[in-house]
Amino acid sequence: MQWFHGVVKNGSVPQMSELVQKSLPVRLYSASTTAVHVLIASIDHWSKNLFAIVVSIAEMERRVAIIGAGMSGLVACKYLLQFGFKPVVFEADDGVGGLWRHTMESTKLQSTKLLYQFIDFPWPSSAKEDNPSHNQVLDYFNSYAQHFSLIPHIRFNSKVVDIDYVGGESNEEMKSWELSGWQVHKAEFVVLCIGKYSGFPNIPKFPPGQGPEVFDGKVMHSMDYSNLDNVSAAELIKGKRITVIGSMKSGLDLAAECANANGVKYPCTIIQRTAHWFFPDFNIWGVIAGYLYFNRFAELLVHKPGESFILSLWATLLTPLSWGIGKLVETALKWKLPRQKYGMVPNHNILQDLSTCLFAVFPDNFFDKLKEGSILIKKSQSFSFCKEGIIIDGEVKPLKSDIVFFATGYQGDEKIKRIFKSPLFQNYIIGRTTSTVPLYRYSHRWTNNSPSNSQLIGYAEGASNTFSSEMKSLWLAHFLDGNIEMPNIRQMVKEVKLWEDNLKQYGGKFYWKRCILHCGIWYHDQLCKDMKHNPKRKKGFFAELFEPYGHADYMGLTRK
Ligand SMILES: Cc1cc2nc3c(=O)[nH]c(=O)nc-3n(C[C@H](O)[C@H](O)[C@H](O)COP(=O)(O)OP(=O)(O)OC[C@H]3O[C@@H](n4cnc5c(N)ncnc54)[C@H](O)[C@@H]3O)c2cc1C
């Protein structure tokens, strides 16, 4: 924010030393007379009318720009309105719901609807299934937006193309930025709710002559497939020899759709690098997992960032028990499905997948499709393209394909980085290249000398992402309202490091997923304490220790 004095005005990027010298001790929403502006240049997606967004802290109007009207943007908007702010939500698409507007036909909620709901907005009785379809999820978010009158605060078809921090400019100067159709929008705080699973697909890199350019068939990312309407998607895959690179949720879902369309005549091949602990049916395991993993007793068995000596001792002493429970669950999962036969037994323990949110539910009848041969799985650490298809480790003959789908995930960090205009801030927001985006309380990004004016919601995941985004939104509303005492920057950095080390301890090489599932209650305890609410939400000692924690436990955390 205050770092970026003059960046828009003169077009040059100041050096860090210059920025620090110029930075001013502005506290958001304090009675500062310093004009600090946030500029978000934004483009109307459809009409190509350019406009931009600027905010003046001096104006003291409690205006907040939220980018994205997916689940996270909606819940952030709801709480900010409730706390008396004036949020404006900029949404690139023409409706709410984010990624649920662009899913494969077969996609349904993996979490049970009981887990995946907002604190004060239950699912309607018309949603009978435990795992509603993507259309039902979309309806649920639309009803939420209607119920809390969020729609008037959303500007649809408005893609924010960049954000910049500026300061001290006069109104005249700001008006001059509204050139060539650019508009300037004012906001005092920016909330990024732009999602992790869209926008920047992760595409593997290949040496020259070994990439998609030499292949005669079609190459697509699963994101592009999900963006197709159902009829076009069905036409695309019908009667084709398909190879799917990647065996995470989108890879398995895509393969299942191909198998449904083409049967054994044109089997779909999945190239798997690492197997993960997928569940056969989350409805059954959801209940058990709640008691095994989502209660305070389960969290006693793992180390938690910033824990006391006593808690650390407990976690160390109880590590064998945690290991034993993990083995029990792994055995049950192996017993329930013939994973061994199809090479789908992971080399790592289940706690690693749970603490990185790298687990999911198999598509319906997935193992039947493996058995009948409409889906094949091949293990390979690397592959390259040739004219007829792809060549995998240890095989001479190409795997002949008409379409190769990359189900290889997304570059969430890149998406966050690219939304900032200044290269300086682009690098700053990401942090060290070996690390995750450094976020205090998993959502707040500070500047060099003060709490900043940006927050990321929907970036770190938990057992249920509605709950995870809702808690962060509540915290944000309290923070902006001045109810949260922020530590100094040194303490924030220390805290972020503690969480990152913990993720590395349990998540291993997958720590970058930023999942807080294995110590989610501990994390929410910190948020509750910040908001000056009692973190112990259950009635009675045994309930507190053994009952699973969920959204219902956090009712009443609002101030109003
Ligand atoms: C297939 C699939 C299934 C899932 N199932 C579950 C589940 O069962 N349980 C669970 O807890 N989680 C699940 N998730 C995780 C999911 O990410 C969250 O549940 C949640 O829907 C994400 O919401 P979001 O608002 O954070 O992001 P998104 O839904 O991605 O929304 C981001 C919004 O920001 C907008 N946007 C982005 N950039 C800009 C810009 N520059 N300007 C303007 N607008 C912009 C986008 O258009 C979009 O509307 C699933 C994810 C996927 C991909």
The ligand as a Tripos MOL2 file, in Angstrom:
@<TRIPOS>MOLECULE
LIG
   53    58     1     0     0
SMALL
NO_CHARGES

@<TRIPOS>ATOM
      1 C1        -14.0790  -30.0300   -8.8330 C.3       1 LIG1
      2 C2        -13.9590  -29.4700   -7.4540 C.ar      1 LIG1
      3 C3        -14.6760  -30.0350   -6.4000 C.ar      1 LIG1
      4 C4        -14.5560  -29.5120   -5.1190 C.ar      1 LIG1
      5 N1        -15.2550  -30.0950   -4.1060 N.ar      1 LIG1
      6 C5        -15.1160  -29.6200   -2.8500 C.ar      1 LIG1
      7 C6        -15.8060  -30.2320   -1.7500 C.ar      1 LIG1
      8 O1        -16.5260  -31.2070   -1.9050 O.2       1 LIG1
      9 N2        -15.6200  -29.7190   -0.5170 N.ar      1 LIG1
     10 C7        -14.8280  -28.6470   -0.2790 C.ar      1 LIG1
     11 O2        -14.6980  -28.2150    0.8640 O.2       1 LIG1
     12 N3        -14.1700  -28.0470   -1.3030 N.ar      1 LIG1
     13 C8        -14.2780  -28.5070   -2.5680 C.ar      1 LIG1
     14 N4        -13.5950  -27.9130   -3.5950 N.ar      1 LIG1
     15 C9        -12.7240  -26.7630   -3.2970 C.3       1 LIG1
     16 C10       -13.3610  -25.4610   -3.8110 C.3       1 LIG1
     17 O3        -12.2630  -24.7740   -4.2860 O.3       1 LIG1
     18 C11       -14.0930  -24.6740   -2.7410 C.3       1 LIG1
     19 O4        -15.0520  -25.4580   -2.1290 O.3       1 LIG1
     20 C12       -14.8000  -23.3940   -3.2250 C.3       1 LIG1
     21 O5        -15.8800  -23.6110   -4.0970 O.3       1 LIG1
     22 C13       -13.8330  -22.3960   -3.8020 C.3       1 LIG1
     23 O6        -14.4730  -21.1450   -3.7990 O.3       1 LIG1
     24 P1        -13.6790  -19.7960   -4.0240 P.3       1 LIG1
     25 O7        -14.6690  -18.7090   -3.9910 O.co2     1 LIG1
     26 O8        -12.5550  -19.7040   -3.0610 O.co2     1 LIG1
     27 O9        -13.0210  -19.9230   -5.4690 O.3       1 LIG1
     28 P2        -13.7490  -20.0470   -6.8950 P.3       1 LIG1
     29 O10       -14.9640  -20.8630   -6.8120 O.co2     1 LIG1
     30 O11       -12.6900  -20.4490   -7.8460 O.co2     1 LIG1
     31 O12       -14.2180  -18.5510   -7.2230 O.3       1 LIG1
     32 C14       -13.3090  -17.5610   -7.6190 C.3       1 LIG1
     33 C15       -14.1080  -16.4680   -8.3270 C.3       1 LIG1
     34 O13       -13.2440  -15.3740   -8.5920 O.3       1 LIG1
     35 C16       -13.4770  -14.8960   -9.8980 C.3       1 LIG1
     36 N5        -12.2600  -14.2290  -10.3480 N.ar      1 LIG1
     37 C17       -11.0150  -14.7590  -10.4380 C.ar      1 LIG1
     38 N6        -10.1470  -13.8330  -10.8760 N.ar      1 LIG1
     39 C18       -10.8530  -12.6880  -11.0460 C.ar      1 LIG1
     40 C19       -10.5050  -11.3670  -11.4740 C.ar      1 LIG1
     41 N7         -9.2620  -11.0460  -11.7910 N.pl3     1 LIG1
     42 N8        -11.4640  -10.4110  -11.5360 N.ar      1 LIG1
     43 C20       -12.7520  -10.7200  -11.2010 C.ar      1 LIG1
     44 N9        -13.1410  -11.9640  -10.7980 N.ar      1 LIG1
     45 C21       -12.1910  -12.9240  -10.7130 C.ar      1 LIG1
     46 C22       -13.8200  -16.1450  -10.6960 C.3       1 LIG1
     47 O14       -14.5370  -15.8170  -11.8620 O.3       1 LIG1
     48 C23       -14.6500  -16.9190   -9.6850 C.3       1 LIG1
     49 O15       -16.0020  -16.5980   -9.7700 O.3       1 LIG1
     50 C24       -13.7010  -28.4120   -4.8810 C.ar      1 LIG1
     51 C25       -12.9530  -27.8690   -5.9300 C.ar      1 LIG1
     52 C26       -13.0840  -28.3890   -7.2030 C.ar      1 LIG1
     53 C27       -12.2640  -27.7950   -8.3090 C.3       1 LIG1
@<TRIPOS>BOND
     1     1     2 1
     2     2     3 ar
     3     2    52 ar
     4     3     4 ar
     5     4     5 ar
     6     4    50 ar
     7     5     6 ar
     8     6     7 ar
     9     6    13 1
    10     7     8 2
    11     7     9 ar
    12     9    10 ar
    13    10    11 2
    14    10    12 ar
    15    12    13 ar
    16    13    14 ar
    17    14    15 1
    18    14    50 ar
    19    15    16 1
    20    16    17 1
    21    16    18 1
    22    18    19 1
    23    18    20 1
    24    20    21 1
    25    20    22 1
    26    22    23 1
    27    23    24 1
    28    24    25 2
    29    24    26 1
    30    24    27 1
    31    27    28 1
    32    28    29 2
    33    28    30 1
    34    28    31 1
    35    31    32 1
    36    32    33 1
    37    33    34 1
    38    33    48 1
    39    34    35 1
    40    35    36 1
    41    35    46 1
    42    36    37 ar
    43    36    45 ar
    44    37    38 ar
    45    38    39 ar
    46    39    40 ar
    47    39    45 ar
    48    40    41 1
    49    40    42 ar
    50    42    43 ar
    51    43    44 ar
    52    44    45 ar
    53    46    47 1
    54    46    48 1
    55    48    49 1
    56    50    51 ar
    57    51    52 ar
    58    52    53 1
@<TRIPOS>SUBSTRUCTURE
     1 LIG1         1 GROUP 0 **** ****
